[in-house]
Protein backbone atom coordinates (compact mmCIF):
# COMPACT_ATOMS: atom_id res chain seq x y z
CA UNK A 1 0.00 0.00 0.00
CA UNK A 2 2.94 2.35 0.54
CA UNK A 3 2.85 3.47 -3.11
CA UNK A 4 -0.66 4.77 -2.52
CA UNK A 5 -0.09 6.72 0.70
CA UNK A 6 -0.06 10.30 -0.43
CA UNK A 7 0.89 12.01 2.85
CA UNK A 8 4.15 10.28 3.75
CA UNK A 9 2.96 7.34 5.87
CA UNK A 10 -0.67 8.45 5.88
CA UNK A 11 -3.64 8.40 3.55
CA UNK A 12 -4.54 5.53 1.25
CA UNK A 13 -7.79 3.85 0.24
CA UNK A 14 -8.90 1.34 2.83
CA UNK A 15 -12.35 0.79 1.34
CA UNK A 16 -14.41 -2.14 0.05
CA UNK A 17 -13.57 -3.01 -3.56
CA UNK A 18 -17.00 -1.78 -4.70
CA UNK A 19 -15.84 1.80 -4.16
CA UNK A 20 -12.46 1.62 -5.87
CA UNK A 21 -13.70 2.31 -9.43
CA UNK A 22 -15.72 5.27 -8.10
CA UNK A 23 -12.63 6.66 -6.42
CA UNK A 24 -10.67 6.20 -9.64
CA UNK A 25 -13.40 8.03 -11.54
CA UNK A 26 -13.37 10.80 -8.94
CA UNK A 27 -9.62 11.17 -9.17
CA UNK A 28 -9.67 11.36 -12.97
CA UNK A 29 -12.55 13.83 -12.90
CA UNK A 30 -10.81 15.95 -10.31
CA UNK A 31 -7.55 16.09 -12.30
CA UNK A 32 -9.52 17.11 -15.40
CA UNK A 33 -11.39 19.80 -13.46
CA UNK A 34 -8.16 21.24 -12.08
CA UNK A 35 -6.78 21.55 -15.59
CA UNK A 36 -9.93 23.17 -16.93
CA UNK A 37 -9.81 26.96 -16.54
CA UNK A 38 -13.60 27.15 -16.69
CA UNK A 39 -13.88 25.05 -13.50
CA UNK A 40 -11.71 27.52 -11.58
CA UNK A 41 -13.63 30.43 -13.10
CA UNK A 42 -17.01 28.97 -12.15
CA UNK A 43 -15.83 28.25 -8.62
CA UNK A 44 -14.36 31.71 -8.28
CA UNK A 45 -17.58 33.32 -9.53
CA UNK A 46 -19.66 31.23 -7.11
CA UNK A 47 -17.34 32.26 -4.31
CA UNK A 48 -17.74 35.93 -5.07
CA UNK A 49 -21.36 36.18 -6.19
CA UNK A 50 -22.99 33.43 -4.14
CA UNK A 51 -20.88 32.67 -1.10
CA UNK A 52 -19.55 36.11 -0.18
CA UNK A 53 -15.82 35.76 -0.80
CA UNK A 54 -13.42 37.21 0.02
CA UNK A 55 -14.21 36.98 3.74
CA UNK A 56 -12.75 39.77 5.87
CA UNK A 57 -9.68 39.62 8.06
CA UNK A 58 -10.79 41.23 11.31
CA UNK A 59 -8.45 42.67 13.95
CA UNK A 60 -9.49 41.53 17.45
CA UNK A 61 -7.65 43.88 19.82
CA UNK A 62 -9.76 43.23 22.94
CA UNK A 63 -10.06 39.44 23.05
CA UNK A 64 -6.63 38.58 24.41
CA UNK A 65 -4.55 41.47 25.80
CA UNK A 66 -0.88 40.98 24.94
CA UNK A 67 -1.66 39.32 21.61
CA UNK A 68 -2.11 41.02 18.27
CA UNK A 69 -4.90 38.84 16.98
CA UNK A 70 -6.56 38.74 13.57
CA UNK A 71 -9.59 36.59 12.77
CA UNK A 72 -10.16 35.12 9.31
CA UNK A 73 -13.92 35.41 9.10
CA UNK A 74 -15.24 32.15 7.60
CA UNK A 75 -18.19 32.70 9.96
CA UNK A 76 -19.28 35.38 7.47
CA UNK A 77 -19.37 32.97 4.55
CA UNK A 78 -22.86 32.11 3.26
CA UNK A 79 -24.34 29.37 5.52
CA UNK A 80 -22.12 30.50 8.38
CA UNK A 81 -19.02 28.35 8.12
CA UNK A 82 -16.13 27.43 5.86
CA UNK A 83 -17.88 24.23 4.78
CA UNK A 84 -19.45 25.87 1.74
CA UNK A 85 -16.06 26.31 0.01
CA UNK A 86 -15.82 22.54 -0.20
CA UNK A 87 -19.51 21.84 -0.87
CA UNK A 88 -19.69 24.17 -3.87
CA UNK A 89 -16.51 22.76 -5.38
CA UNK A 90 -17.57 19.13 -4.94
CA UNK A 91 -21.11 19.82 -6.21
CA UNK A 92 -19.59 21.33 -9.35
CA UNK A 93 -17.36 18.28 -9.65
CA UNK A 94 -20.31 15.89 -9.15
CA UNK A 95 -22.13 17.66 -11.96
CA UNK A 96 -19.14 17.21 -14.24
CA UNK A 97 -19.14 13.49 -13.35
CA UNK A 98 -22.81 13.20 -14.23
CA UNK A 99 -23.93 12.31 -10.70
CA UNK A 100 -27.44 13.53 -9.82
CA UNK A 101 -27.51 12.36 -6.22
CA UNK A 102 -25.36 13.57 -3.34
CA UNK A 103 -24.83 11.78 -0.06
CA UNK A 104 -23.10 13.53 2.84
CA UNK A 105 -22.43 13.13 6.52
CA UNK A 106 -22.59 15.93 9.06
CA UNK A 107 -21.55 16.47 12.68
CA UNK A 108 -22.54 19.96 13.75
CA UNK A 109 -24.76 20.27 10.74
CA UNK A 110 -22.73 22.96 9.00
CA UNK A 111 -21.47 20.62 6.31
CA UNK A 112 -24.97 19.20 5.95
CA UNK A 113 -26.33 22.69 5.48
CA UNK A 114 -23.56 23.53 3.02
CA UNK A 115 -24.21 20.35 1.04
CA UNK A 116 -27.98 20.99 1.05
CA UNK A 117 -27.33 24.57 -0.04
CA UNK A 118 -25.08 23.55 -2.92
CA UNK A 119 -27.56 20.87 -3.99
CA UNK A 120 -30.42 23.34 -3.96
CA UNK A 121 -28.34 25.72 -6.06
CA UNK A 122 -27.38 22.96 -8.55
CA UNK A 123 -30.63 21.01 -8.56
CA UNK A 124 -29.13 17.81 -7.12
CA UNK A 125 -30.80 15.30 -4.81
CA UNK A 126 -29.33 15.57 -1.32
CA UNK A 127 -29.25 12.93 1.42
CA UNK A 128 -27.52 13.81 4.70
CA UNK A 129 -26.68 11.36 7.48
CA UNK A 130 -26.50 12.85 10.95
CA UNK A 131 -26.05 11.20 14.33
CA UNK A 132 -29.27 11.27 16.35
CA UNK A 133 -27.41 12.85 19.29
CA UNK A 134 -26.04 15.58 17.01
CA UNK A 135 -29.53 16.21 15.63
CA UNK A 136 -30.64 16.94 19.17
CA UNK A 137 -27.82 19.34 20.03
CA UNK A 138 -27.68 21.15 16.67
CA UNK A 139 -31.37 21.39 15.88
CA UNK A 140 -31.34 24.74 14.03
CA UNK A 141 -29.14 23.15 11.39
CA UNK A 142 -31.51 20.20 11.03
CA UNK A 143 -34.34 22.63 10.41
CA UNK A 144 -32.27 24.50 7.85
CA UNK A 145 -31.41 21.32 5.97
CA UNK A 146 -35.11 20.39 5.82
CA UNK A 147 -35.95 23.83 4.45
CA UNK A 148 -33.23 23.52 1.82
CA UNK A 149 -34.78 20.28 0.58
CA UNK A 150 -32.35 17.73 1.96
CA UNK A 151 -33.41 14.31 3.23
CA UNK A 152 -31.85 14.21 6.71
CA UNK A 153 -31.50 10.64 8.01
CA UNK A 154 -30.85 10.10 11.71
CA UNK A 155 -28.19 7.56 12.58
CA UNK A 156 -29.09 5.65 15.73
CA UNK A 157 -26.17 3.27 15.97
CA UNK A 158 -23.08 3.47 18.17
CA UNK A 159 -22.30 6.87 19.67
CA UNK A 160 -24.95 8.43 17.36
CA UNK A 161 -22.54 11.18 16.31
CA UNK A 162 -20.20 12.01 13.44
CA UNK A 163 -18.28 8.72 13.32
CA UNK A 164 -21.45 6.70 12.65
CA UNK A 165 -22.81 9.32 10.25
CA UNK A 166 -19.68 8.95 8.12
CA UNK A 167 -19.96 5.15 8.20
CA UNK A 168 -23.61 5.30 7.11
CA UNK A 169 -22.84 7.79 4.34
CA UNK A 170 -20.14 5.44 3.06
CA UNK A 171 -22.52 2.45 3.23
CA UNK A 172 -25.08 4.45 1.25
CA UNK A 173 -22.40 5.30 -1.29
CA UNK A 174 -21.38 1.64 -1.60
CA UNK A 175 -25.02 0.83 -2.34
CA UNK A 176 -25.66 3.66 -4.80
CA UNK A 177 -22.24 4.22 -6.24
CA UNK A 178 -23.28 4.52 -9.86
CA UNK A 179 -25.65 7.47 -9.42
CA UNK A 180 -24.20 9.07 -6.33
CA UNK A 181 -21.32 11.32 -5.35
CA UNK A 182 -20.20 11.16 -1.74
CA UNK A 183 -19.72 14.81 -0.77
CA UNK A 184 -17.40 14.34 2.19
CA UNK A 185 -17.22 17.29 4.57
CA UNK A 186 -13.64 17.28 5.71
CA UNK A 187 -10.13 16.36 4.64
CA UNK A 188 -10.66 12.76 5.75
CA UNK A 189 -11.57 9.57 3.94
CA UNK A 190 -9.95 7.61 1.12
CA UNK A 191 -7.81 9.30 -1.51
CA UNK A 192 -8.42 11.54 -3.40
CA UNK A 193 -10.77 13.17 -0.87
CA UNK A 194 -8.20 14.68 1.52
CA UNK A 195 -6.37 16.34 -1.38
CA UNK A 196 -9.60 17.62 -2.95
CA UNK A 197 -10.80 19.15 0.30
CA UNK A 198 -7.35 20.67 0.95
CA UNK A 199 -7.47 22.33 -2.46
CA UNK A 200 -11.05 23.60 -2.10
CA UNK A 201 -10.40 25.03 1.39
CA UNK A 202 -7.00 26.54 0.50
CA UNK A 203 -8.79 29.72 -0.58
CA UNK A 204 -8.95 30.53 3.15
CA UNK A 205 -5.18 30.52 3.61
CA UNK A 206 -4.42 32.22 0.28
CA UNK A 207 -6.76 35.09 1.02
CA UNK A 208 -5.66 35.37 4.64
CA UNK A 209 -1.99 35.54 3.71
CA UNK A 210 -2.54 38.42 1.27
CA UNK A 211 -4.87 40.22 3.67
CA UNK A 212 -2.46 39.81 6.57
CA UNK A 213 0.45 41.23 4.58
CA UNK A 214 -1.69 44.19 3.62
CA UNK A 215 -2.79 44.79 7.21
CA UNK A 216 0.50 44.18 8.99
CA UNK A 217 3.21 44.36 6.32
CA UNK A 218 4.54 41.03 7.59
CA UNK A 219 3.39 37.43 8.06
CA UNK A 220 1.83 36.15 11.28
CA UNK A 221 4.05 34.42 13.81
CA UNK A 222 1.40 31.75 14.24
CA UNK A 223 -1.65 30.55 12.34
CA UNK A 224 -4.06 28.71 14.60
CA UNK A 225 -7.30 26.83 13.95
CA UNK A 226 -9.49 24.14 15.49
CA UNK A 227 -9.18 20.58 14.23
CA UNK A 228 -12.02 18.06 14.04
CA UNK A 229 -11.58 16.30 10.73
CA UNK A 230 -9.25 19.21 9.97
CA UNK A 231 -10.62 21.01 6.92
CA UNK A 232 -10.68 24.60 8.11
CA UNK A 233 -7.22 24.16 9.60
CA UNK A 234 -5.77 22.62 6.45
CA UNK A 235 -7.35 25.46 4.45
CA UNK A 236 -5.73 28.07 6.68
CA UNK A 237 -2.39 26.24 6.91
CA UNK A 238 -2.33 25.86 3.10
CA UNK A 239 -1.57 29.57 2.81
CA UNK A 240 1.60 29.24 4.88
CA UNK A 241 3.07 25.75 4.44
CA UNK A 242 6.11 27.15 2.66
CA UNK A 243 6.58 30.02 5.14
CA UNK A 244 8.80 28.27 7.68
CA UNK A 245 8.67 31.25 10.06
CA UNK A 246 4.90 30.90 10.47
CA UNK A 247 4.09 28.39 13.20
CA UNK A 248 1.04 26.25 12.47
CA UNK A 249 -1.05 25.28 15.49
CA UNK A 250 -4.02 22.93 15.44
CA UNK A 251 -6.35 22.76 18.44
CA UNK A 252 -8.36 19.62 19.06
CA UNK A 253 -11.08 18.99 21.63
CA UNK A 254 -9.68 17.26 24.72
CA UNK A 255 -12.07 14.31 24.47
CA UNK A 256 -11.49 13.85 20.75
CA UNK A 257 -7.80 14.56 20.37
CA UNK A 258 -6.66 12.03 17.77
CA UNK A 259 -3.36 13.81 17.09
CA UNK A 260 -2.56 14.55 20.73
CA UNK A 261 -3.70 11.30 22.34
CA UNK A 262 -4.17 8.85 19.49
CA UNK A 263 -2.00 6.56 17.44
CA UNK A 264 -1.66 5.53 13.81
CA UNK A 265 -4.64 3.50 12.65
CA UNK A 266 -7.28 3.09 9.98
CA UNK A 267 -10.70 4.72 9.97
CA UNK A 268 -13.12 5.60 7.17
CA UNK A 269 -10.77 4.66 4.40
CA UNK A 270 -7.55 6.36 5.46
CA UNK A 271 -4.52 5.62 7.57
CA UNK A 272 -4.12 8.53 9.96
CA UNK A 273 -4.09 9.22 13.68
CA UNK A 274 -7.10 7.79 15.49
CA UNK A 275 -8.28 7.18 19.02
CA UNK A 276 -8.13 3.42 19.14
CA UNK A 277 -7.40 0.57 21.47
CA UNK A 278 -4.54 -1.92 21.12
CA UNK A 279 -6.56 -4.07 18.75
CA UNK A 280 -7.40 -1.23 16.39
CA UNK A 281 -10.98 -0.86 17.61
CA UNK A 282 -12.04 2.78 17.38
CA UNK A 283 -12.79 4.51 20.69
CA UNK A 284 -15.62 6.94 21.41
CA UNK A 285 -14.80 10.63 21.22
CA UNK A 286 -16.43 13.33 23.36
CA UNK A 287 -16.74 17.04 22.81
CA UNK A 288 -19.29 19.74 23.50
CA UNK A 289 -18.57 20.80 19.90
CA UNK A 290 -20.33 18.38 17.54
CA UNK A 291 -17.95 19.27 14.68
CA UNK A 292 -14.88 18.26 16.71
CA UNK A 293 -16.46 15.11 18.15
CA UNK A 294 -14.60 12.66 15.91
CA UNK A 295 -11.96 10.09 16.90
CA UNK A 296 -10.05 10.49 13.62
CA UNK A 297 -8.39 13.31 11.71
CA UNK A 298 -7.30 14.04 8.16
CA UNK A 299 -4.14 12.17 7.08
CA UNK A 300 -2.37 15.34 6.00
CA UNK A 301 -2.49 16.59 9.58
CA UNK A 302 -0.94 13.31 10.70
CA UNK A 303 1.96 13.93 8.32
CA UNK A 304 2.30 17.57 9.44
CA UNK A 305 2.41 16.44 13.04
CA UNK A 306 5.07 13.82 12.40
CA UNK A 307 7.26 16.19 10.41
CA UNK A 308 6.92 18.88 13.04
CA UNK A 309 5.68 21.44 10.54
CA UNK A 310 2.53 21.83 12.61
CA UNK A 311 1.95 21.28 16.31
CA UNK A 312 -1.27 20.05 17.84
CA UNK A 313 -2.75 20.71 21.27
CA UNK A 314 -6.07 20.12 22.95
CA UNK A 315 -8.57 22.23 24.88
CA UNK A 316 -11.44 21.08 27.09
CA UNK A 317 -15.15 21.88 26.99
CA UNK A 318 -15.04 24.45 29.79
CA UNK A 319 -12.20 26.49 28.30
CA UNK A 320 -13.95 26.47 24.93
CA UNK A 321 -17.21 27.67 26.48
CA UNK A 322 -15.36 30.46 28.29
CA UNK A 323 -13.69 31.59 25.05
CA UNK A 324 -17.08 31.47 23.27
CA UNK A 325 -18.52 33.91 25.80
CA UNK A 326 -15.38 36.06 25.87
CA UNK A 327 -15.27 36.67 22.11
CA UNK A 328 -18.95 37.61 22.19
CA UNK A 329 -18.42 40.10 25.03
CA UNK A 330 -15.11 41.64 23.90
CA UNK A 331 -15.46 41.72 20.12
CA UNK A 332 -19.18 41.39 19.46
CA UNK A 333 -18.71 38.18 17.46
CA UNK A 334 -20.44 34.91 18.44
CA UNK A 335 -18.16 32.08 17.33
CA UNK A 336 -19.15 28.46 16.86
CA UNK A 337 -18.09 26.10 19.65
CA UNK A 338 -15.55 24.48 17.31
CA UNK A 339 -13.31 27.54 16.72
CA UNK A 340 -13.87 28.49 20.36
CA UNK A 341 -11.34 25.75 21.08
CA UNK A 342 -8.73 27.62 19.02
CA UNK A 343 -9.76 30.92 20.65
CA UNK A 344 -9.24 29.37 24.08
CA UNK A 345 -5.65 28.48 23.21
CA UNK A 346 -4.58 31.95 21.98
CA UNK A 347 -3.46 33.03 25.45
CA UNK A 348 -1.27 29.90 25.71
CA UNK A 349 0.70 30.66 22.56
CA UNK A 350 4.29 31.86 22.80
CA UNK A 351 3.77 33.75 19.57
CA UNK A 352 2.40 37.29 19.79
CA UNK A 353 1.26 38.10 16.26
CA UNK A 354 -1.53 35.61 15.63
CA UNK A 355 -3.87 34.70 12.79
CA UNK A 356 -6.87 32.60 13.85
CA UNK A 357 -9.26 30.78 11.56
CA UNK A 358 -12.76 31.59 12.75
CA UNK A 359 -14.36 28.67 11.00
CA UNK A 360 -17.99 29.39 11.79
CA UNK A 361 -20.55 31.37 13.72
CA UNK A 362 -22.29 30.22 16.86
CA UNK A 363 -26.01 30.62 16.20
CA UNK A 364 -26.33 26.84 16.12
CA UNK A 365 -24.79 26.65 19.62
CA UNK A 366 -26.83 29.23 21.51
CA UNK A 367 -29.19 26.73 23.12
CA UNK A 368 -26.36 24.44 24.23
CA UNK A 369 -24.26 27.29 25.60
CA UNK A 370 -27.12 28.99 27.43
CA UNK A 371 -28.17 25.66 28.97
CA UNK A 372 -24.72 25.42 30.53
CA UNK A 373 -24.77 28.93 31.90
CA UNK A 374 -25.02 27.64 35.46
CA UNK B 1 -18.18 -35.57 -4.74
CA UNK B 2 -19.60 -32.14 -4.15
CA UNK B 3 -19.80 -29.97 -7.24
CA UNK B 4 -20.43 -26.67 -5.56
CA UNK B 5 -18.63 -25.25 -2.56
CA UNK B 6 -20.55 -23.90 0.40
CA UNK B 7 -18.88 -21.38 2.68
CA UNK B 8 -20.60 -20.29 5.90
CA UNK B 9 -19.66 -17.12 7.79
CA UNK B 10 -19.89 -17.02 11.58
CA UNK B 11 -18.94 -14.24 14.00
CA UNK B 12 -16.19 -15.21 16.44
CA UNK B 13 -17.55 -15.91 19.91
CA UNK B 14 -17.75 -18.34 22.77
CA UNK B 15 -20.08 -20.73 20.95
CA UNK B 16 -18.46 -20.50 17.56
CA UNK B 17 -16.47 -23.76 17.63
CA UNK B 18 -19.68 -25.66 18.35
CA UNK B 19 -21.55 -23.70 15.70
CA UNK B 20 -18.82 -24.29 13.12
CA UNK B 21 -19.06 -28.01 13.90
CA UNK B 22 -22.78 -27.86 13.25
CA UNK B 23 -22.29 -25.97 9.99
CA UNK B 24 -19.81 -28.57 8.77
CA UNK B 25 -22.15 -31.36 9.84
CA UNK B 26 -24.80 -29.64 7.74
CA UNK B 27 -22.52 -29.66 4.72
CA UNK B 28 -20.31 -26.54 4.81
CA UNK B 29 -16.99 -26.93 2.97
CA UNK B 30 -15.39 -23.85 4.47
CA UNK B 31 -16.04 -21.63 7.47
CA UNK B 32 -15.30 -17.91 7.51
CA UNK B 33 -14.71 -16.54 10.97
CA UNK B 34 -15.57 -12.88 11.50
CA UNK B 35 -13.20 -10.92 13.75
CA UNK B 36 -15.43 -8.01 14.80
CA UNK B 37 -14.55 -4.38 14.10
CA UNK B 38 -16.18 -1.29 15.63
CA UNK B 39 -16.80 0.45 12.28
CA UNK B 40 -17.48 -2.19 9.61
CA UNK B 41 -18.15 -0.26 6.39
CA UNK B 42 -19.03 -3.29 4.29
CA UNK B 43 -21.58 -4.75 6.69
CA UNK B 44 -25.33 -4.39 6.94
CA UNK B 45 -27.33 -4.44 10.17
CA UNK B 46 -27.19 -8.18 10.95
CA UNK B 47 -23.43 -8.60 10.86
CA UNK B 48 -22.94 -5.17 12.38
CA UNK B 49 -25.10 -6.13 15.37
CA UNK B 50 -23.29 -9.44 15.68
CA UNK B 51 -19.99 -7.54 15.71
CA UNK B 52 -21.24 -5.17 18.42
CA UNK B 53 -22.32 -8.12 20.56
CA UNK B 54 -19.00 -9.87 20.02
CA UNK B 55 -17.03 -6.76 20.97
CA UNK B 56 -19.20 -6.24 24.05
CA UNK B 57 -18.46 -9.86 25.01
CA UNK B 58 -14.73 -9.07 24.85
CA UNK B 59 -13.80 -10.61 21.48
CA UNK B 60 -10.57 -8.70 20.93
CA UNK B 61 -7.94 -9.94 18.49
CA UNK B 62 -6.39 -12.44 20.92
CA UNK B 63 -9.80 -13.85 21.87
CA UNK B 64 -10.63 -14.25 18.18
CA UNK B 65 -7.35 -16.07 17.56
CA UNK B 66 -8.15 -18.39 20.47
CA UNK B 67 -11.61 -18.98 18.99
CA UNK B 68 -9.98 -19.79 15.67
CA UNK B 69 -7.66 -22.30 17.35
CA UNK B 70 -10.55 -23.99 19.20
CA UNK B 71 -12.59 -24.16 16.03
CA UNK B 72 -9.61 -25.65 14.20
CA UNK B 73 -9.51 -28.40 16.82
CA UNK B 74 -13.13 -29.26 16.16
CA UNK B 75 -13.55 -29.11 12.39
CA UNK B 76 -11.64 -30.43 9.40
CA UNK B 77 -12.61 -27.82 6.81
CA UNK B 78 -10.55 -24.73 5.91
CA UNK B 79 -11.07 -21.80 8.27
CA UNK B 80 -10.74 -18.28 6.91
CA UNK B 81 -10.79 -15.24 9.25
CA UNK B 82 -12.60 -12.25 7.75
CA UNK B 83 -12.07 -8.76 9.09
CA UNK B 84 -11.05 -5.14 8.43
CA UNK B 85 -7.63 -3.54 7.80
CA UNK B 86 -7.68 -1.61 11.11
CA UNK B 87 -7.14 -4.83 13.07
CA UNK B 88 -4.18 -5.85 10.89
CA UNK B 89 -2.70 -2.37 11.06
CA UNK B 90 -2.78 -2.40 14.87
CA UNK B 91 -1.47 -5.96 15.22
CA UNK B 92 1.05 -5.66 12.37
CA UNK B 93 0.01 -7.04 8.97
CA UNK B 94 2.60 -9.81 8.93
CA UNK B 95 2.17 -10.66 12.59
CA UNK B 96 -1.60 -10.93 12.13
CA UNK B 97 -1.19 -13.28 9.17
CA UNK B 98 1.35 -15.38 11.06
CA UNK B 99 -0.79 -15.57 14.21
CA UNK B 100 -3.84 -16.56 12.18
CA UNK B 101 -1.93 -19.27 10.40
CA UNK B 102 -0.48 -20.57 13.68
CA UNK B 103 -4.03 -20.78 15.03
CA UNK B 104 -5.14 -22.85 12.06
CA UNK B 105 -6.29 -20.37 9.42
CA UNK B 106 -6.11 -21.56 5.82
CA UNK B 107 -6.22 -18.01 4.48
CA UNK B 108 -7.59 -14.53 5.27
CA UNK B 109 -10.16 -12.05 3.91
CA UNK B 110 -9.82 -8.30 4.55
CA UNK B 111 -12.94 -6.43 3.49
CA UNK B 112 -11.37 -2.99 3.02
CA UNK B 113 -7.88 -3.74 1.75
CA UNK B 114 -7.66 -2.93 -1.97
CA UNK B 115 -6.33 -5.53 -4.40
CA UNK B 116 -2.96 -3.86 -4.94
CA UNK B 117 -2.32 -3.11 -1.26
CA UNK B 118 0.02 -5.24 0.89
CA UNK B 119 1.18 -7.56 -1.91
CA UNK B 120 3.00 -9.70 0.65
CA UNK B 121 -0.20 -10.54 2.53
CA UNK B 122 -1.69 -13.80 1.21
CA UNK B 123 -5.44 -13.46 1.19
CA UNK B 124 -8.65 -14.18 -0.70
CA UNK B 125 -9.36 -11.15 -2.88
CA UNK B 126 -12.80 -9.62 -3.34
CA UNK B 127 -14.23 -8.25 -6.58
CA UNK B 128 -17.50 -6.37 -7.03
CA UNK B 129 -20.02 -5.67 -9.79
CA UNK B 130 -18.20 -2.36 -10.32
CA UNK B 131 -14.80 -3.99 -10.81
CA UNK B 132 -13.62 -3.87 -14.45
CA UNK B 133 -12.15 -6.96 -16.14
CA UNK B 134 -8.49 -5.86 -15.92
CA UNK B 135 -8.84 -5.36 -12.21
CA UNK B 136 -10.53 -8.75 -11.75
CA UNK B 137 -7.56 -10.23 -13.57
CA UNK B 138 -5.17 -8.59 -11.11
CA UNK B 139 -7.26 -9.81 -8.18
CA UNK B 140 -7.25 -13.35 -9.57
CA UNK B 141 -3.48 -13.26 -9.98
CA UNK B 142 -3.06 -12.15 -6.37
CA UNK B 143 -5.76 -14.20 -4.70
CA UNK B 144 -5.09 -17.10 -2.38
CA UNK B 145 -7.00 -20.07 -3.81
CA UNK B 146 -10.35 -18.58 -4.83
CA UNK B 147 -11.98 -15.27 -5.70
CA UNK B 148 -14.79 -13.81 -3.61
CA UNK B 149 -17.45 -12.32 -5.87
CA UNK B 150 -19.38 -9.64 -4.03
CA UNK B 151 -22.69 -10.12 -5.82
CA UNK B 152 -24.32 -6.84 -4.97
CA UNK B 153 -23.40 -3.20 -5.04
CA UNK B 154 -24.07 -2.80 -1.36
CA UNK B 155 -23.41 -4.11 2.11
CA UNK B 156 -23.89 -7.60 3.54
CA UNK B 157 -27.45 -8.63 4.25
CA UNK B 158 -30.25 -10.81 2.95
CA UNK B 159 -32.20 -9.69 -0.08
CA UNK B 160 -35.38 -10.91 -1.77
CA UNK B 161 -33.68 -12.39 -4.78
CA UNK B 162 -30.25 -13.12 -6.11
CA UNK B 163 -28.55 -10.04 -7.47
CA UNK B 164 -29.22 -9.19 -11.10
CA UNK B 165 -25.61 -8.10 -11.27
CA UNK B 166 -24.19 -11.55 -10.58
CA UNK B 167 -24.41 -13.15 -14.05
CA UNK B 168 -22.45 -10.32 -15.63
CA UNK B 169 -19.86 -10.32 -12.86
CA UNK B 170 -19.34 -14.07 -13.22
CA UNK B 171 -19.03 -13.74 -17.01
CA UNK B 172 -16.54 -10.93 -16.65
CA UNK B 173 -14.51 -12.91 -14.13
CA UNK B 174 -14.56 -16.08 -16.24
CA UNK B 175 -13.30 -14.10 -19.22
CA UNK B 176 -10.04 -13.36 -17.39
CA UNK B 177 -9.45 -16.23 -14.96
CA UNK B 178 -9.98 -19.90 -14.16
CA UNK B 179 -9.69 -19.65 -10.37
CA UNK B 180 -12.72 -20.87 -8.42
CA UNK B 181 -15.36 -18.18 -7.93
CA UNK B 182 -17.52 -18.05 -4.82
CA UNK B 183 -20.43 -15.61 -4.78
CA UNK B 184 -21.46 -13.92 -1.56
CA UNK B 185 -23.49 -11.00 -0.10
CA UNK B 186 -27.27 -11.21 -0.19
CA UNK B 187 -27.64 -14.99 -0.45
CA UNK B 188 -29.90 -16.52 2.19
CA UNK B 189 -32.48 -19.02 0.90
CA UNK B 190 -31.83 -22.42 -0.70
CA UNK B 191 -33.36 -21.11 -3.95
CA UNK B 192 -31.01 -18.12 -3.99
CA UNK B 193 -28.12 -20.40 -3.09
CA UNK B 194 -28.85 -22.68 -6.04
CA UNK B 195 -29.35 -19.79 -8.44
CA UNK B 196 -26.02 -18.23 -7.46
CA UNK B 197 -24.13 -21.52 -7.34
CA UNK B 198 -25.34 -22.46 -10.81
CA UNK B 199 -23.44 -19.47 -12.14
CA UNK B 200 -20.36 -19.64 -9.93
CA UNK B 201 -18.34 -22.45 -8.32
CA UNK B 202 -19.91 -21.97 -4.93
CA UNK B 203 -21.41 -19.52 -2.50
CA UNK B 204 -20.83 -17.75 0.78
CA UNK B 205 -23.72 -17.29 3.20
CA UNK B 206 -23.17 -14.77 6.00
CA UNK B 207 -25.99 -12.70 7.46
CA UNK B 208 -28.64 -15.41 7.42
CA UNK B 209 -26.26 -17.99 8.91
CA UNK B 210 -25.35 -15.52 11.67
CA UNK B 211 -29.04 -14.92 12.39
CA UNK B 212 -29.94 -18.61 12.52
CA UNK B 213 -26.85 -19.40 14.57
CA UNK B 214 -28.48 -17.38 17.37
CA UNK B 215 -31.04 -20.18 17.62
CA UNK B 216 -28.31 -22.71 18.34
CA UNK B 217 -26.27 -25.42 16.61
CA UNK B 218 -29.20 -27.66 15.67
CA UNK B 219 -30.99 -24.84 13.90
CA UNK B 220 -27.80 -23.92 12.10
CA UNK B 221 -27.15 -27.50 11.02
CA UNK B 222 -30.67 -27.77 9.63
CA UNK B 223 -30.31 -24.51 7.73
CA UNK B 224 -26.93 -25.38 6.26
CA UNK B 225 -28.31 -28.81 5.22
CA UNK B 226 -31.07 -27.08 3.28
CA UNK B 227 -28.46 -25.04 1.44
CA UNK B 228 -26.33 -28.12 0.84
CA UNK B 229 -29.28 -30.04 -0.59
CA UNK B 230 -30.10 -27.19 -2.94
CA UNK B 231 -26.51 -27.05 -4.16
CA UNK B 232 -26.23 -30.79 -4.57
CA UNK B 233 -29.30 -30.86 -6.81
CA UNK B 234 -27.64 -28.63 -9.37
CA UNK B 235 -25.99 -31.26 -11.59
CA UNK B 236 -29.31 -33.11 -11.48
CA UNK B 237 -31.09 -30.07 -12.84
CA UNK B 238 -28.52 -29.53 -15.56
CA UNK B 239 -29.22 -33.01 -16.87
CA UNK B 240 -32.97 -32.50 -17.23
Interface residues (C-beta under 8 A of the other chain):
Chain A: X1 X3 X4 X12 X13 X14 X15 X16 X17 X18 X19 X20 X21 X22 X157 X158 X163 X167 X170 X171 X174 X175 X176 X177 X178 X264 X265 X266 X267 X268 X269 X271 X276 X277 X278 X279 X280 X281 X282
Chain B: X37 X38 X39 X41 X42 X44 X48 X55 X60 X61 X84 X85 X86 X87 X88 X89 X90 X91 X111 X112 X113 X114 X115 X116 X117 X118 X126 X127 X128 X129 X130 X131 X132 X135 X139 X150 X153 X154 X155
